[in-house]
Amino acid sequence: MTRIKICGITKVDDALAAAEAGVHALGFNFSPSSPRAVTPEKAGRIIAELPPFISTVGIFVEHSPEEINRICSLCRLHYAQLHSDAYTAERSRNVRAPGIIRVFRPGPGFSIEEVEEYRSKSGISSMLFDAYKQGQAGGTGERIGKRKLEMIFSNRSIAQRALLAGGLTPDNVVDAILSARPYGVDTASGVESSPGRKDHEKIRAFITAVHEADRLQDATRDT
């Protein structure tokens, strides 16, 4: 089963719609520069309304490990998603969240070896691969190029613990899953009516498409 994470949650009704549709995880962006930014207090109020068994993820770009630890404790987050190259392996070891997801944006000169090196030094096994766009930390709505996608997800030791992000929508997520076979997929802008405001019909369509991709994968394995 491909896990589904919807990121950039700013409203209670969006969070509840995603939970009802069958999402596995919700992301809350604490970067002040993001159009989807929320304060820890607001995220905490939304999280308090969630039903059981929905994982919550905090997205961090500029925060120190100490700030991340405080917010994770305050909001009772399950994961800290480290979305900046400033989070070196050494700094990442100081983050005390129950789980840590490290984001990689494969830009020019990217090699899978840098991911392997980071894993060996930090001990972090969960990763998210997002599209690279100079000057933007994420949420670009762009997709990872096919060549880089193959480079990353042909390494099954990485793929079996990795989330795929970058421009995923209800219309293209089936193809993305069948091509990469990631552990999970992550979308923000792909299910929005405007930045930070989710389109509930798109959420349902996205989750239905992921389930269709899983069905097609199962059918392929059975033949």
C-alpha positions as CSV (number, residue, x, y, z in Angstrom):
1,M,0.0,0.0,0.0
2,T,1.4,3.4,-1.0
3,R,1.2,5.8,1.9
4,I,-0.4,9.2,1.3
5,K,0.7,12.5,2.8
6,I,-1.0,15.8,2.2
7,C,1.0,18.8,3.1
8,G,0.4,22.5,3.7
9,I,-2.7,22.0,6.0
10,T,-4.0,25.3,7.3
11,K,-7.7,24.7,8.0
12,V,-9.5,22.2,10.3
13,D,-12.1,21.4,7.6
14,D,-9.3,20.5,5.1
15,A,-7.6,18.3,7.6
16,L,-10.9,16.5,8.5
17,A,-11.8,16.1,4.8
18,A,-8.4,14.5,4.1
19,A,-8.7,12.2,7.1
20,E,-12.2,11.1,6.0
21,A,-10.9,10.4,2.5
22,G,-8.2,8.1,3.8
23,V,-5.0,10.0,4.1
24,H,-2.2,8.5,6.2
25,A,-0.4,11.7,7.2
26,L,-0.9,15.5,7.2
27,G,1.9,18.1,7.0
28,F,2.0,21.5,8.7
29,N,4.4,24.1,7.4
30,F,6.1,26.2,10.1
31,S,8.3,28.2,7.7
32,P,7.2,31.9,7.9
33,S,8.1,32.4,4.2
34,S,5.6,29.8,3.0
35,P,2.2,30.8,1.7
36,R,1.0,27.7,3.7
37,A,2.6,28.7,7.0
38,V,0.8,28.0,10.3
39,T,1.8,28.9,13.8
40,P,2.4,26.1,16.3
41,E,-0.7,27.2,18.2
42,K,-2.9,27.0,15.1
43,A,-1.4,23.6,14.1
44,G,-2.0,22.3,17.6
45,R,-5.7,23.3,17.4
46,I,-6.1,21.5,14.1
47,I,-4.3,18.4,15.3
48,A,-6.5,18.3,18.4
49,E,-9.5,17.8,16.1
50,L,-8.0,14.8,14.1
51,P,-9.3,11.3,14.5
52,P,-6.9,8.5,15.7
53,F,-4.2,7.0,13.5
54,I,-3.4,10.1,11.4
55,S,0.3,10.9,11.5
56,T,1.2,14.5,11.8
57,V,4.4,16.0,10.3
58,G,6.0,19.4,10.9
59,I,7.8,21.0,8.0
60,F,10.9,23.0,9.0
61,V,13.1,25.2,6.9
62,E,14.7,27.9,9.0
63,H,14.3,26.5,12.6
64,S,17.1,25.4,14.9
65,P,17.0,21.9,16.3
66,E,16.0,23.4,19.6
67,E,13.1,25.2,18.1
68,I,12.0,22.1,16.2
69,N,12.1,20.1,19.4
70,R,9.9,22.7,21.2
71,I,7.3,22.8,18.4
72,C,7.2,19.0,18.0
73,S,6.5,18.7,21.8
74,L,3.9,21.5,21.8
75,C,2.0,20.1,18.8
76,R,2.6,16.5,19.6
77,L,4.0,15.9,16.1
78,H,4.9,12.4,15.0
79,Y,7.6,13.5,12.5
80,A,9.9,16.5,11.8
81,Q,10.5,17.0,8.1
82,L,13.8,18.8,7.6
83,H,13.5,20.8,4.4
84,S,16.8,22.5,4.0
85,D,20.4,21.7,3.3
86,A,21.2,23.6,6.5
87,Y,20.2,20.4,8.3
88,T,23.4,18.6,8.1
89,A,23.8,15.1,9.5
90,E,25.3,16.5,12.6
91,R,22.4,19.1,13.2
92,S,19.8,16.4,12.4
93,R,21.0,14.2,15.2
94,N,20.0,17.0,17.6
95,V,16.4,16.8,16.5
96,R,14.4,14.8,19.1
97,A,11.1,14.2,17.2
98,P,9.7,10.7,17.3
99,G,10.5,10.4,13.6
100,I,12.6,12.4,11.2
101,I,12.1,12.8,7.4
102,R,15.0,14.4,5.5
103,V,14.1,16.2,2.3
104,F,16.4,16.0,-0.8
105,R,15.8,18.1,-3.9
106,P,17.9,16.6,-6.7
107,G,19.3,19.6,-8.5
108,P,22.3,20.0,-10.8
109,G,25.1,17.7,-9.8
110,F,22.9,15.5,-7.6
111,S,24.1,12.0,-7.0
112,I,22.5,9.2,-5.0
113,E,25.8,8.9,-3.1
114,E,25.1,12.0,-1.1
115,V,21.9,10.5,0.1
116,E,23.7,7.3,1.2
117,E,26.4,9.3,2.9
118,Y,23.8,11.4,4.8
119,R,22.0,8.3,5.9
120,S,25.2,6.7,7.2
121,K,26.2,9.7,9.2
122,S,22.8,10.8,10.5
123,G,21.1,7.5,11.1
124,I,18.0,8.8,9.5
125,S,16.2,6.4,7.2
126,S,13.1,8.3,6.1
127,M,13.5,10.6,3.1
128,L,11.4,12.7,0.8
129,F,12.4,13.6,-2.7
130,D,11.0,16.9,-4.0
131,A,11.6,18.8,-7.3
132,Y,14.4,21.3,-7.3
133,K,13.9,24.9,-8.2
134,Q,16.5,27.5,-7.4
135,G,15.5,29.9,-4.7
136,Q,12.5,27.8,-3.4
137,A,12.6,25.3,-0.6
138,G,9.6,23.4,-1.9
139,G,6.0,23.6,-2.9
140,T,7.0,24.5,-6.4
141,G,4.4,22.3,-8.2
142,E,7.1,21.0,-10.5
143,R,8.1,17.4,-11.0
144,I,11.4,15.5,-10.6
145,G,12.9,14.8,-14.0
146,K,12.6,11.2,-15.3
147,R,16.3,10.5,-15.3
148,K,16.8,11.6,-11.7
149,L,13.6,9.7,-10.7
150,E,15.1,6.5,-12.1
151,M,18.4,7.2,-10.4
152,I,16.8,7.6,-7.0
153,F,14.1,4.9,-7.0
154,S,16.1,2.2,-8.8
155,N,17.9,2.0,-5.4
156,R,15.3,-0.1,-3.6
157,S,17.0,0.3,-0.2
158,I,16.1,4.0,-0.5
159,A,12.8,3.7,-2.3
160,Q,11.3,1.4,0.3
161,R,11.6,4.1,2.9
162,A,11.1,7.2,0.6
163,L,8.3,9.6,-0.2
164,L,7.9,11.0,-3.6
165,A,6.8,14.7,-4.0
166,G,7.0,17.4,-6.6
167,G,4.0,18.4,-8.7
168,L,1.9,15.3,-8.0
169,T,-1.8,15.7,-8.9
170,P,-4.8,13.3,-9.3
171,D,-4.0,13.2,-13.0
172,N,-0.3,12.1,-12.8
173,V,0.1,10.3,-9.5
174,V,-0.7,6.9,-11.0
175,D,2.0,7.2,-13.5
176,A,4.4,8.4,-10.9
177,I,3.8,5.5,-8.6
178,L,4.0,2.9,-11.3
179,S,7.3,4.4,-12.5
180,A,9.0,4.9,-9.1
181,R,7.2,2.5,-6.7
182,P,7.8,4.8,-3.7
183,Y,6.9,4.0,-0.1
184,G,4.6,7.0,-0.2
185,V,3.6,10.1,-2.1
186,D,3.2,13.7,-0.9
187,T,1.2,16.5,-2.4
188,A,0.3,20.1,-1.5
189,S,-0.4,22.3,-4.5
190,G,-1.8,19.3,-6.4
191,V,-4.9,19.3,-4.3
192,E,-5.4,23.0,-3.7
193,S,-7.8,25.7,-4.9
194,S,-5.3,28.3,-3.7
195,P,-2.1,28.1,-1.6
196,G,-3.0,26.8,1.8
197,R,-6.6,26.1,0.9
198,K,-7.4,22.5,-0.2
199,D,-10.0,21.4,-2.7
200,H,-11.8,18.5,-1.1
201,E,-12.8,16.9,-4.4
202,K,-9.2,16.9,-5.5
203,I,-8.2,15.3,-2.3
204,R,-10.6,12.5,-2.8
205,A,-9.6,12.2,-6.5
206,F,-5.9,12.0,-5.5
207,I,-6.5,9.3,-2.9
208,T,-8.6,7.3,-5.3
209,A,-5.9,7.6,-7.9
210,V,-3.3,6.3,-5.5
211,H,-5.5,3.3,-4.7
212,E,-5.8,2.6,-8.4
213,A,-2.1,2.6,-8.8
214,D,-1.8,0.1,-6.0
215,R,-4.4,-2.1,-7.6
216,L,-2.5,-2.0,-10.9
217,Q,0.7,-2.9,-9.1
218,D,-0.9,-5.8,-7.4
219,A,-2.3,-7.0,-10.7
220,T,1.1,-6.9,-12.3
221,R,2.6,-8.9,-9.4
222,D,-0.1,-11.6,-9.7
223,T,0.5,-12.2,-13.5
